[in-house]
Amino acid sequence: MTATHEVFNQAPPRVDVNEYTEHVALVEAVQTFGGGWATDALTEAGQLVGRADFQHDAELANTHTPVLRTHDRWGNRIDDVEFHPAYHRIIGDAIARGAHTSCWSDPRDGAHVARAAMFMQFGQIEPGHACPVSMTHAVVPSLQVDPVLADQWLPRVYSREYRHDLGDGDKPSAIFGMAMTEKQGGSDVRANTTRAVAQSDGTYLLTGHKWFCSAPQSDAFLVLANTEPGVTCFLVPRVLPDGSRNVFAIQRLKDKLGNKSNASSEIEFNGTVGWRLGEEGAGVRTIIEMVNQTRLDCILGSAAGMRQAVAEAAWHARGRSAFGATLIDQPAMTAVIADLQVEAEAAVWTAMRLAAAYDDDADESAAFRRLATAVGKYWVCKRGPDHAYEALECLGGNGYTENGFPLARRYREQPVLAVWEGSGNVIALDVLRAMMRDPLSVEAVDAEFERSLGRYRDYDLHVERTRKLIAAAAADPAGAPALARRLTESMALALQGAVLIENAPENITEAFLAGRIADPGHMYGVLDSKLDLTGIVGRA
């Protein structure tokens, strides 16, 4: 080695760390919301996903992306998707640790909280595989609508065995996907044209084209198609009970901005066999709880991405010096890292509070999560891309490169979580719809605000403004859509403030209220220097 190639003043790779025990906010939130009994399992998973080889697998899975194989060498239609072995190792590890359905297969106090924390850890390092993991988790409430289909499929969904082949009809485990949207409709699934015709044996034959089908390699899918009464939900397996392949023509894989390791596709049904799930014409009602569960996972995934981003930024800033001092000790950088940490903690605490609401079947909790999940999904997921960018910039040119640094990949990943399961306007309008249809949900969310009043004047004033917006929307339903985004944002900040006031350390709460409610800046790094910025950075 010559002197010109001596490498110094570079932070070492952030590998071989425990991503659970070092994530202080997540550890605290798991304990606070009843998942402490899962500490050993979460700690073991944190050690796994923090390993250098696991992180290298994440890089490989996103570098060697899925490939569509429509035909075998003899010309037979097979419609298979080929993945790099690293992808299979990652999703296999996630499923073995119950990141998909542990809260359903082993229900107990804090089960949804523990499962959420497990899901977040794997999604923090490799988010693409989290799509089929999330859908497999979210399908359970919809399957429970039909006792016969539930008996057939739930044991396979609960299995912690992962096999990437489709099998011959006797596979003991299953991964689920979904196919709802079409070219002409997008989020407006009532514009779908896919049709389903009943057969004498109780099955239906489906014909149509789906513009987005997530994880086409899955064993089965929930699909929306039209029958005479309207949009209906169907379970469509890739392999039929006799071991033959169902008609499931994958037209192409989507070339996406990010989310590269995950296969998204266009598919065609042409006499495809499906089993009706729920009543005819009630497809949206049947699948809505699956949508709510995947929206929660979008929040969890965005929060996990924020954790990855700020942890990498803080690690770099601690390991590099410039202009005579370590970056982390320079006031401008301290302010940026602290601000990024406040945003990440607000997301993590909110996500875990929402997960806890799914552990509680009381009417108030059910009402709370109906509205609060949509509010949280809108705000937390939209905050993700800017957060990722600011963290990336902390690494300078290294942050913008793909060679072993994960933040460029994270920056491309974060927008998908805001787009999936309802982009901004869809979610904001869903917030209004929930408020109008279910006044109890407004009362439940407002009760969350109420419990946190009287301690911080700025928060109290914000809740007062939020309540005025809620009243204005209720008084003028026709004009409410013009307020939808402003109202949803205001409710989200009030919700995050309430969760932090009740549960988070005081320095995090005070910084959040100062920087997001009292005097919000337009960029990260503008928190008041009188706040405990050094203490906050320590939590990163």
C-alpha positions in Angstrom: 0.0 0.0 0.0 1.3 3.4 -0.9 0.8 6.4 1.3 -1.7 7.9 -1.1 -4.0 5.0 -0.5 -4.0 5.0 3.3 -7.6 5.2 4.4 -8.3 7.3 7.5 -11.1 9.5 8.9 -13.8 7.3 7.7 -16.5 5.8 10.0 -16.3 2.0 10.1 -19.3 0.1 8.6 -22.3 0.0 11.0 -22.4 -3.8 11.2 -22.4 -6.4 14.0 -24.6 -4.3 16.2 -27.8 -5.3 17.9 -30.5 -3.4 16.2 -33.0 -4.0 19.0 -31.0 -3.2 22.1 -29.4 -0.2 20.5 -32.8 1.2 19.4 -33.7 2.8 22.7 -37.0 4.2 21.7 -38.3 0.8 20.4 -37.2 -1.0 23.5 -39.0 1.6 25.7 -42.1 1.5 23.5 -42.3 -2.3 23.6 -42.1 -2.3 27.4 -44.6 0.6 27.7 -47.3 -1.1 25.4 -47.2 -4.6 26.9 -44.7 -6.5 24.7 -41.9 -6.8 27.2 -42.4 -10.6 27.4 -40.9 -10.8 23.8 -37.6 -9.2 24.8 -35.5 -12.3 24.3 -36.9 -13.0 20.9 -36.6 -9.4 19.8 -33.0 -9.2 21.1 -32.0 -12.4 19.2 -33.6 -10.9 16.0 -31.8 -7.6 16.6 -28.5 -9.4 16.7 -29.3 -11.3 13.5 -30.4 -8.3 11.4 -27.4 -6.3 12.6 -24.9 -8.8 11.4 -22.7 -8.0 8.4 -23.8 -11.0 6.4 -27.5 -10.2 6.9 -26.9 -6.6 5.7 -24.9 -8.0 2.7 -27.9 -10.2 1.9 -30.1 -7.1 1.9 -27.7 -5.4 -0.6 -27.6 -8.5 -2.8 -31.4 -8.9 -2.8 -31.7 -5.3 -4.1 -28.8 -5.6 -6.6 -29.9 -8.9 -8.1 -33.6 -8.1 -8.5 -36.4 -10.5 -9.3 -36.7 -12.0 -12.8 -39.9 -13.1 -14.5 -39.8 -16.6 -16.1 -43.0 -16.9 -18.1 -42.2 -20.2 -19.8 -40.0 -23.2 -19.2 -37.4 -24.4 -21.7 -40.0 -26.5 -23.5 -42.4 -23.7 -23.9 -44.8 -24.5 -21.1 -46.3 -21.5 -19.3 -45.0 -21.4 -15.8 -45.3 -17.8 -14.7 -42.5 -18.0 -12.0 -40.5 -15.3 -10.4 -36.8 -16.0 -9.7 -35.1 -14.3 -6.7 -31.6 -14.2 -5.6 -31.0 -16.7 -2.7 -30.3 -13.7 -0.4 -33.9 -12.7 -0.7 -35.1 -16.2 0.4 -32.7 -16.2 3.3 -34.1 -12.9 4.6 -37.8 -13.6 4.2 -37.2 -17.1 5.6 -35.6 -15.6 8.7 -38.4 -13.1 9.2 -41.1 -15.8 8.9 -39.2 -18.2 11.2 -39.4 -15.4 13.9 -43.1 -14.7 13.4 -42.8 -11.3 11.8 -45.8 -12.3 9.7 -48.5 -13.8 11.9 -47.3 -14.4 15.4 -49.9 -12.1 16.9 -52.7 -14.2 15.4 -51.2 -17.7 16.0 -50.2 -16.9 19.6 -52.6 -14.3 20.8 -51.9 -12.7 24.2 -51.5 -9.3 25.8 -49.0 -7.3 23.7 -48.9 -9.7 20.9 -49.5 -7.1 18.2 -46.9 -4.9 19.8 -44.3 -7.7 19.8 -45.1 -8.7 16.2 -44.8 -5.0 15.2 -41.4 -4.7 16.7 -40.2 -7.9 15.0 -41.6 -6.7 11.7 -39.9 -3.3 12.1 -36.5 -4.8 12.7 -36.4 -6.9 9.5 -38.0 -4.1 7.5 -35.3 -1.7 8.8 -32.6 -3.6 7.0 -34.4 -5.0 4.0 -37.9 -3.5 3.4 -38.8 -5.2 0.1 -39.5 -8.6 1.6 -41.7 -6.9 4.1 -44.5 -6.5 1.5 -45.5 -10.2 1.3 -44.8 -10.6 5.0 -47.2 -7.8 5.7 -49.9 -9.1 3.4 -49.7 -12.5 4.9 -50.2 -10.9 8.3 -53.0 -8.7 7.1 -55.0 -11.4 5.3 -56.0 -13.2 8.6 -59.1 -11.0 9.5 -60.4 -11.4 6.0 -59.9 -15.2 6.0 -61.8 -15.4 9.3 -65.0 -14.2 7.5 -65.3 -17.7 6.0 -64.9 -20.7 8.4 -64.3 -23.2 5.7 -61.6 -21.2 3.9 -60.1 -20.2 7.3 -59.8 -23.9 8.3 -58.0 -24.6 5.0 -55.6 -21.7 4.9 -55.0 -20.3 8.4 -52.8 -23.2 9.6 -50.6 -22.6 6.5 -50.6 -18.9 7.1 -49.5 -19.4 10.7 -46.7 -21.7 9.7 -43.1 -20.5 10.4 -41.8 -22.6 7.6 -40.8 -20.8 4.4 -40.7 -22.6 1.1 -40.3 -20.5 -2.0 -41.6 -23.2 -4.4 -45.3 -23.3 -5.1 -45.5 -27.1 -4.5 -48.1 -29.5 -5.8 -51.0 -28.6 -3.6 -49.8 -30.1 -0.4 -47.5 -27.3 0.7 -47.8 -26.9 4.5 -47.2 -23.1 4.6 -48.4 -20.2 2.5 -47.6 -16.6 1.7 -50.4 -14.3 0.6 -50.6 -11.4 -1.9 -53.4 -9.2 -3.2 -54.6 -8.0 -6.6 -57.1 -5.2 -6.3 -56.3 -2.2 -8.6 -56.8 -1.9 -12.4 -55.5 0.5 -15.0 -58.7 2.5 -15.3 -59.5 2.7 -11.6 -56.5 2.6 -9.3 -57.7 3.3 -5.8 -61.3 3.5 -7.1 -61.8 -0.3 -7.0 -65.5 0.1 -7.9 -64.4 1.0 -11.4 -62.9 -2.5 -11.8 -64.0 -4.5 -14.8 -62.6 -8.0 -13.8 -65.6 -10.3 -13.7 -66.4 -13.5 -11.9 -68.9 -16.2 -13.0 -70.2 -18.7 -10.6 -69.8 -22.4 -11.3 -71.9 -25.4 -10.2 -69.2 -26.6 -7.8 -69.3 -23.4 -5.8 -66.2 -21.9 -7.3 -66.0 -18.9 -9.7 -64.1 -18.3 -12.9 -62.4 -14.9 -13.1 -61.5 -12.9 -16.2 -59.6 -9.6 -16.2 -56.4 -7.7 -15.9 -54.9 -6.3 -12.7 -52.5 -3.4 -13.0 -50.8 -4.0 -9.7 -50.5 -7.4 -8.1 -48.1 -7.5 -5.2 -45.7 -10.4 -4.7 -46.9 -12.6 -7.6 -44.8 -15.5 -6.3 -47.2 -15.9 -3.4 -49.2 -19.0 -2.8 -52.6 -17.3 -2.8 -54.2 -13.9 -3.3 -57.2 -11.9 -2.3 -58.7 -10.5 -5.5 -61.6 -8.1 -6.2 -63.9 -8.9 -9.1 -67.4 -8.1 -10.1 -70.4 -10.4 -9.7 -74.0 -9.4 -10.4 -74.4 -7.6 -7.1 -71.1 -5.7 -7.4 -67.5 -5.9 -6.3 -66.8 -9.2 -4.5 -63.7 -10.6 -2.8 -62.2 -13.9 -3.9 -59.4 -16.2 -2.7 -57.3 -17.2 -5.7 -54.6 -19.8 -5.2 -51.7 -20.4 -7.5 -52.0 -24.2 -7.2 -55.4 -25.9 -7.3 -56.4 -28.7 -4.9 -55.6 -31.3 -7.6 -52.0 -30.0 -7.8 -52.4 -28.3 -11.2 -51.5 -24.7 -11.7 -54.3 -22.1 -11.7 -54.4 -19.7 -14.6 -52.3 -16.8 -13.4 -50.5 -15.1 -16.3 -47.8 -12.7 -15.1 -47.6 -10.1 -17.9 -44.5 -8.2 -16.6 -42.8 -7.1 -13.4 -43.0 -3.4 -12.6 -39.7 -1.4 -12.9 -40.1 0.7 -9.7 -38.2 3.7 -8.3 -37.3 1.7 -5.2 -38.5 -1.5 -3.5 -36.4 -3.3 -5.9 -36.1 -6.7 -4.1 -39.9 -7.0 -4.1 -41.7 -8.2 -7.2 -44.7 -6.1 -8.2 -46.5 -7.2 -11.4 -49.4 -7.0 -13.9 -51.4 -10.2 -14.2 -54.2 -11.5 -16.3 -57.0 -13.9 -15.3 -58.6 -16.0 -18.0 -60.9 -18.6 -16.5 -59.0 -18.4 -13.3 -60.5 -20.4 -10.4 -61.4 -18.5 -7.3 -63.4 -19.1 -4.1 -65.7 -16.4 -2.9 -64.7 -14.8 0.4 -67.6 -12.9 2.1 -70.9 -12.0 0.5 -71.3 -11.0 -3.1 -71.2 -7.3 -3.6 -69.4 -6.9 -0.2 -65.8 -7.1 -1.5 -64.7 -3.8 -0.1 -66.2 -4.6 3.3 -64.5 -8.0 3.3 -61.1 -6.7 2.4 -61.1 -3.5 4.4 -59.6 -4.9 7.6 -56.7 -6.3 5.4 -56.2 -2.8 4.1 -56.2 -1.3 7.6 -53.6 -3.9 8.8 -51.4 -3.1 5.8 -51.7 0.6 6.4 -50.5 0.0 10.0 -47.5 -1.9 8.5 -46.8 1.1 6.2 -46.5 3.2 9.3 -44.2 0.6 10.9 -42.1 0.4 7.8 -41.7 4.2 7.6 -40.8 4.4 11.2 -38.2 1.5 10.7 -36.8 3.4 7.8 -36.4 6.6 9.9 -34.6 4.5 12.5 -32.2 3.2 9.9 -31.6 6.6 8.4 -30.9 8.5 11.7 -28.8 5.6 13.1 -26.6 5.6 10.0 -26.3 9.4 10.1 -25.3 9.4 13.8 -22.9 6.6 13.3 -21.1 8.5 10.5 -21.1 11.7 12.4 -19.5 10.0 15.4 -16.8 8.4 13.3 -15.7 11.3 11.1 -13.9 14.6 11.9 -13.8 17.9 9.9 -12.5 21.4 10.6 -10.8 20.3 13.8 -13.7 18.4 15.6 -15.8 15.2 15.4 -18.9 16.0 13.3 -21.3 14.9 16.0 -19.8 17.5 18.4 -20.2 20.4 16.0 -23.4 22.3 16.8 -24.8 22.4 13.3 -24.5 18.6 13.0 -25.7 18.0 16.5 -28.9 20.0 15.7 -29.5 18.0 12.5 -29.1 14.6 14.1 -31.2 15.6 17.1 -34.0 16.8 14.9 -33.9 13.6 12.8 -34.0 11.6 16.0 -37.1 13.5 17.3 -38.9 12.7 14.0 -37.9 9.0 14.2 -39.0 8.7 17.8 -42.3 10.4 17.1 -42.9 7.9 14.4 -41.8 4.9 16.5 -43.9 5.8 19.5 -47.0 6.5 17.4 -46.6 3.3 15.5 -46.3 1.2 18.6 -49.3 3.0 20.2 -51.3 2.1 17.2 -50.1 -1.5 17.3 -51.2 -1.6 20.9 -54.7 -0.5 19.9 -55.0 -3.7 17.8 -54.2 -5.7 20.9 -57.4 -4.3 22.6 -60.8 -5.4 21.4 -62.7 -2.9 23.5 -65.1 -0.6 21.6 -63.1 2.5 22.3 -59.8 1.0 21.0 -61.6 -0.3 17.9 -63.0 3.2 17.2 -59.6 4.8 17.9 -57.7 2.6 15.5 -60.3 3.1 12.7 -59.5 6.8 12.5 -56.0 7.0 14.1 -54.5 4.4 11.7 -55.5 6.5 8.7 -54.2 9.7 10.3 -50.9 8.1 11.2 -50.5 6.5 7.8 -50.9 9.8 6.0 -48.5 11.7 8.2 -45.7 9.3 9.2 -45.4 7.9 5.7 -45.2 11.3 4.1 -42.5 12.4 6.5 -40.3 9.5 5.5 -38.8 10.7 2.2 -37.6 14.1 3.5 -36.2 12.4 6.6 -34.3 9.9 4.5 -32.8 12.6 2.3 -31.6 14.7 5.3 -30.0 11.7 6.9 -28.4 10.8 3.5 -26.9 14.3 3.3 -25.2 13.8 6.7 -22.9 11.3 5.0 -22.1 13.7 2.2 -21.1 12.0 -1.1 -21.0 8.6 0.7 -24.7 8.9 1.4 -25.5 9.3 -2.3 -23.6 6.2 -3.4 -24.9 2.6 -3.6 -21.5 1.0 -2.8 -22.2 -0.5 0.6 -24.0 2.5 2.0 -27.8 1.8 2.6 -29.2 5.4 2.6 -29.5 5.9 -1.1 -31.6 2.7 -1.2 -33.6 3.9 1.8 -34.3 7.2 0.1 -35.7 5.4 -2.9 -37.7 3.1 -0.6 -39.5 5.6 1.6 -42.0 7.0 -1.0 -43.6 3.6 -1.7 -44.9 3.4 1.9 -46.8 6.7 1.3 -48.2 5.5 -2.1 -49.2 1.9 -1.1 -52.6 1.3 0.5 -53.9 4.8 -0.3 -51.8 7.8 -1.3 -52.2 11.2 0.2 -55.5 12.4 -1.0 -57.1 8.9 -0.7 -56.0 8.7 2.9 -57.0 12.2 3.8 -60.5 11.6 2.3 -60.7 8.3 4.2 -60.1 10.3 7.4 -63.1 12.4 6.6 -65.2 9.4 5.7 -64.3 7.7 9.0 -65.2 10.9 10.9 -68.6 11.2 9.2 -69.5 7.5 9.3 -68.2 6.8 12.8 -68.5 9.7 15.2 -67.2 7.4 18.0 -63.9 7.3 16.2 -63.6 11.1 16.6 -64.5 10.8 20.2 -61.9 8.1 20.8 -59.1 10.1 19.1 -60.1 13.2 20.9 -60.0 11.3 24.2 -56.3 10.6 23.4 -55.7 14.3 23.0 -57.7 15.1 26.2 -55.5 12.9 28.4 -52.5 14.9 27.5 -53.9 18.4 28.0 -52.8 20.7 30.8 -49.0 20.2 30.7 -47.8 22.1 27.7 -49.5 25.3 26.7 -48.4 25.0 23.0 -49.9 21.6 22.8 -53.2 22.7 24.4 -53.5 25.5 21.8 -52.8 23.1 19.0 -55.5 20.7 20.2 -57.9 23.7 20.3 -57.1 24.6 16.7 -57.5 20.9 15.7 -60.9 20.7 17.3 -62.0 23.8 15.4 -61.0 22.1 12.1 -62.9 19.0 13.1 -66.0 21.1 13.9 -65.7 22.9 10.6 -65.5 19.7 8.6 -68.5 18.3 10.5 -70.5 21.5 9.9 -69.9 21.5 6.1 -69.5 18.0 4.8 -69.6 19.1 1.2 -66.8 21.6 1.7 -64.8 19.3 4.0 -62.6 17.7 1.2 -60.9 21.1 0.8 -59.8 20.9 4.4 -58.9 17.2 4.3 -55.1 17.5 4.2 -54.9 20.4 6.7 -57.2 18.6 9.1 -55.4 15.3 8.8 -52.0 16.9 9.4 -53.3 18.8 12.4 -54.8 15.6 13.9 -51.5 13.7 13.2 -49.4 16.3 15.1 -51.9 16.3 17.9 -51.8 12.5 18.0 -48.0 12.3 18.0 -47.9 15.0 20.7 -50.3 13.1 22.9 -48.4 9.8 22.6 -45.1 11.5 23.4 -46.5 13.5 26.3 -47.9 10.3 27.9 -45.0 8.0 27.2 -41.7 9.4 25.9 -38.8 10.9 27.7 -39.3 14.6 28.5 -36.4 15.8 26.3 -38.0 14.1 23.3 -41.4 15.5 24.1 -40.2 19.0 24.6 -38.2 19.0 21.4 -41.1 17.6 19.4 -43.5 20.3 20.7 -41.0 23.0 20.1 -40.0 22.0 16.6 -43.3 20.6 15.2 -46.0 22.7 17.0 -44.8 25.8 18.7 -42.3 27.1 16.1 -42.0 24.5 13.3 -39.0 25.1 11.0 -39.0 24.3 7.3 -35.9 22.1 7.4 -34.3 19.7 9.9 -31.6 21.1 12.2 -33.4 24.3 13.4 -34.3 23.2 16.9 -33.7 25.7 19.7 -30.2 25.2 21.1 -31.5 25.5 24.6 -33.2 22.0 24.2 -31.3 18.9 25.3 -29.9 18.2 21.9 -26.9 16.3 23.1 -29.1 13.9 25.1 -31.4 13.4 22.2 -28.4 12.6 19.9 -27.3 10.0 22.4 -30.6 8.1 21.8 -29.7 7.9 18.1 
